[in-house]
Amino acid sequence: MSATAVELRGLTVAGGLERIRAGELDPGEWFGAYASADDGLNAYLWRADDPGAPGEGALEGAPIAVKDIFCTEGIPTTAGSRILEGYSPAYTATAVRLLLDAGASLLGKTNMDEFAMGSSNENSAYGNVTNPWGTNRVPGGSSGGSAAAVAGGLAPAALGTDTGGSIRQPASLCGIVGLKPTYGAISRYGMIAFASSLDQCGTLTRDVTDAALLLDALCKRDPCDSTSLGIDGGVSSPARTDLKGVRFGVAPDFSADAEGVEAGVADTFARNLDLIRELGGEIVEISLPHAQHGLSAYYVIAPAECSTNLARFDGVRYGLRAGDGGDLTSMYEATREAGFGAEVKRRIMLGTYALSAGYYDAYYGRALRVRTKISSDFEQAFANVDFVVTPTSPVVAFEQGAKAADPMAMYLSDYFTVPMPLAGIPAISIPSGLSEPASGGPELPVGLQLAGPAFSEAGMLDAALALEKALGFEPLEIVA
Amino acid sequence: MIDRDQVLHVARLARLELTDEELERMASELSVILEHVERIGELDLDGVEPTSHVVDITNVLRADEPRPSWPRERTLAGAPDATEGAYRVPSPQA
């Protein structure tokens, strides 16, 4: 591979578009640099051969990867599951359509934890994804393929989905920027549903500027999703270089002092807070007493919603069918047994149990009340601060297999990321330093999470940009 | 916590035909998760309204205008067994 192709693979979306507009870069060449790169990470489940016929708009000529949870007309869409092997949807998700309409071309569909359930991408029916920072390390999940592709120079940007941290946690583990917008900011039409009241489309990018650029193209109200609101006036490019007058809330029991936070992550977070002060920002102690119960509420609400959403995979309308020799019920049971992986079955079971007669009030009813308390904790905090900051993940990228046999340990990866979708508020993870894993080995990326009130994306991206500039995080070098 | 018979009952409700090995593992794994989840039982939640959805909108309506629907063949194209313009399934009493 020529040095030029490697260089092209390191461009941001905004950087590439600038070169295209200056007549210095041919969109086909940019696309080709990615399309011809070897996917040694298993980041893709399907790759495009050519850029198609791109539309005209703000993203004209930008190649973008899309998580395999988004329906794409005539292109295989599996959501990482065996039960959808060979399925090609009859329509394209609104989020993907908006990118294509703005002139982007589809690079491919990225690997993911089955139906977006997982924090390591080890739950894909189509194999693990490798974190480009370390071959034995997980990329995080569930948008693990999207994160690995962007960090590893296989895409300049990718779409992901975040239900409990599935954009922010892999972005953190792969040293890139992950944005989960406000619930309703981007249409969910054509995004295969996991937990409908939490699922949100968002972006994985090399920098904050690209996150804003993509969000601006995506944040449109969609008549096909009655919960979509869009963002009034869109999102302009962030420009802020300082944090003067910006107040950042830190809740001591929901921060670096929480149980399970690696020492290196805690140290990095402390340095990040110092940097916020140096940039003129103010660190304010706040209280989020119910955030620590976010995981408990989440692991009732998300499985409950998934158990109903995944009822549609029954061997009748699409995908796999097994057990055709028996009666209808045994066909359903055999199809679902053969088509779903262990984690998906576990969550369907958990959700079905939590919603079953006699347990509904104790689990689901209580979890919905905790959700209210989590939202009101944030509301009270935002009366006094502009943003809440936490480490994104308690740990850096862990080794493959390290948590695979212990579901609860895996769930704890999302400790800092689940309260935001429960409250419907936006949050962003930016790479904020490197730290040696507790188990030893080379240094790996740490992420800093900023969360703001609903529809505070513009200000949040501004603050994130100021931090990004000051942090000067070195992205992973792209190799041929 | 949750025992093997309860797991079997829930698996039937969820239309999952679990193997014996899966049933055993599920019972222990679900118990660990439920133990964590049950911490919310200690919270005082009296008088707290439940939140099932965070978007403050109700009854999103659109004009009731007829539009063409997808051709039947297009929706049947992905089915594992389609025949005579319909989905074919095993009989409920096979």
Interface residues (C-beta under 8 A of the other chain):
Chain A: Y87 S88 P89 A90 Y183 G184 S197 P223 S226 T227 L229 H290 H293 L295 S296 A297 Y299 V300 S307 A311 D314 G315 V316 R317 Y318 G319 L320 R321 G323 D324 G325 G326 D327 L328 T329 S330 M331 Y332 E333 A334 R336 E337 F340 A342 K345 R346 I348 M349 L350 T352 Y353 S356 A362 Y363 G365 R366 A367 L368 R369 V370 R371 T372 K373 S375 P407 M408 Y411 A423 G424 A454
Chain B: I2 Q6 V7 V10 A11 L13 A14 R15 L16 E17 L18 T19 E22 M26 E29 L30 V32 I33 L34 H36 V37 E38 R39 I40 G41 L43 L45 V48 E49 P50 T51 S52 H53 V54 V55 I57 V60 R62 W70 R74 T75 A77 G78 A79 P80 D81 Y87 V89 P90 S91 P92 Q93 A94
